[in-house]
Amino acid sequence: MFIKIIPRILLMTLCCFAATTAVSQEGISSSLFANELTRPVFLTHDGLNADWVYILEQRDGSTGRIKILDRTDGTLISTFLSVPGLNTSSEQGLLGLAFDPDYENSGYFFINYTRNNRTYVVRYQRSGSDSRFANPGSAEIVFSIPQPFANHNGGWLGFGPDGYLYIGMGDGGSAGDPGNRAQNLDVLLGKTLRIDVSTQPYSIPESNPFGNEIWHYGLRNPWRYSFDRETNDLWISDVGQNQWEELNFQPASSTGGENWGWRCYEGNQEYNTDGCPDPSTLVFPFWEYQHGGSPFRCSITGGYVYRGTAIPSLDGTYFFAEYCSNQIWSLKYDGNAVSEYTERTSELAPNTGAIQNISSFGEDFYGEIYICDINGEIYKIVPAASPARK
């Protein structure tokens, strides 16, 4: 099994010294794409309808919703699916959405939500008569996992370039991972799972490193992953305990099995190393930043590598953000060194409204990037000269 090992001293050098600051050749800004939404936590596309984007509303009361908006002007096309009876604590609800790679023919899509203090991954199918709507009666539970606490649910879903479904699972909550679940390979919490959903409910790929659903482990609360649509590398942002936020990178060549280190380490710093493996066997984040400060930072939100066409100078640039301070950054990483680290907060300040409490980024059919604000707005990253809603 190949596991990428990066020494901690090198990682801290990358984080704190080797990164260079640069501004893109073209100015960028953001434009208001949609508002009056209810707790939007994700935006994606179905790979079929190029001018549709799907918005995940975490919950309105105890009901989560998926809405379809017109990519060209942000207008509502339909409420694709409503999911009632969800948990209502701050980190729970409707959290993930992924479309089958063969959505055009199968009509299948998958969602991740919390209900009755369990995480559910459920397969649905679109309506056979009107593709603007899902068939609510088509639900098939893929699996469910008990959640011992209300926080750290993870919730991301995504199909990898290998056609398998990847599932981001938090460590089960509370503080400090009291059950040491993230390091326990007999528990599915604190892991990224990888399953084959071509048969129901699912099967375990033979190439999974541990003979079960686990693809890699040692995560605290991974809040938003993304596959680079050009290189197939996997980017993972993991929310820290109370001092460090981190970005992790799994190259496309990996065969899985990485141990990202939680609860032994928070970022590159020791947290609770009792009974932990030798640090040389761990894979440490390539980037970290500290909690606190002014503006106050508390929780990382992962994003995407830009692969759109509207801003060519941004090609290969990864965007990520901070939920509490509302800061937005970008950088490039080639698997060895960080470059072009830039704070984008002021540059991306929109002419209408304000980007606050960034819950997620999103990517449309064409690779353009959007920013979800938990307060109900979505903004699109655009060239500085672009008029709104283009």
ZIJODA-V472109 format. One record per backbone hydrogen bond with DSSP energy under -0.5 kcal/mol. NH is the residue of the N-H (numbers start at 1). CO is the residue of the C=O. If there is no record, write none. Layout:
{{NH	CO} {NH	CO}}
//
This chain:
{{3	1} {5	3} {6	4} {11	7} {12	8} {13	9} {14	10} {15	11} {16	12} {17	13} {18	13} {19	14} {29	382} {31	380} {33	378} {34	378} {37	376} {39	37} {39	374} {40	373} {41	56} {42	56} {43	361} {44	54} {50	48} {52	49} {53	69} {54	44} {55	67} {56	42} {57	55} {57	65} {58	39} {58	56} {60	63} {62	60} {63	60} {64	62} {64	83} {65	57} {66	81} {67	55} {68	78} {69	53} {69	67} {70	75} {71	51} {71	69} {73	70} {74	70} {77	68} {78	68} {80	66} {80	78} {81	66} {83	64} {84	82} {86	62} {87	114} {92	89} {94	58} {95	93} {95	112} {96	112} {98	110} {100	108} {103	100} {105	102} {106	102} {107	103} {109	124} {110	98} {111	122} {112	96} {113	120} {114	93} {115	118} {118	115} {119	145} {120	113} {121	143} {122	111} {122	120} {123	140} {124	109} {125	135} {126	107} {127	133} {133	130} {134	80} {135	125} {136	134} {138	135} {139	136} {140	123} {142	121} {143	121} {145	119} {147	117} {148	146} {149	172} {155	168} {158	166} {160	164} {163	160} {165	195} {166	158} {166	164} {167	193} {168	156} {169	167} {169	191} {171	220} {172	152} {180	177} {184	181} {185	183} {187	184} {190	170} {191	188} {192	216} {193	167} {193	191} {194	213} {195	165} {196	203} {197	195} {203	196} {205	203} {208	205} {210	214} {211	208} {215	192} {216	192} {217	258} {218	182} {218	190} {219	190} {223	237} {224	222} {226	235} {228	233} {229	227} {232	228} {234	250} {235	226} {236	248} {237	224} {238	246} {239	221} {245	289} {246	238} {247	287} {248	236} {250	234} {251	249} {254	251} {255	2} {257	215} {260	217} {260	258} {262	218} {264	261} {265	261} {266	269} {267	265} {269	266} {271	264} {272	263} {272	264} {276	273} {281	278} {282	279} {283	259} {284	282} {286	247} {287	247} {289	245} {291	243} {292	297} {297	292} {301	321} {302	223} {306	304} {306	317} {307	367} {308	367} {314	311} {315	312} {316	306} {317	314} {318	331} {319	304} {320	329} {321	301} {322	327} {323	299} {326	322} {329	320} {330	342} {331	318} {332	339} {334	337} {339	332} {341	20} {342	330} {344	328} {344	342} {345	328} {348	344} {349	346} {351	30} {356	354} {359	357} {359	372} {360	372} {361	302} {362	370} {363	43} {364	368} {367	364} {370	362} {371	379} {372	360} {373	377} {374	357} {374	372} {376	373} {377	373} {378	34} {379	371} {380	31} {381	369} {382	29} {384	27} {386	383} {390	387}}
//
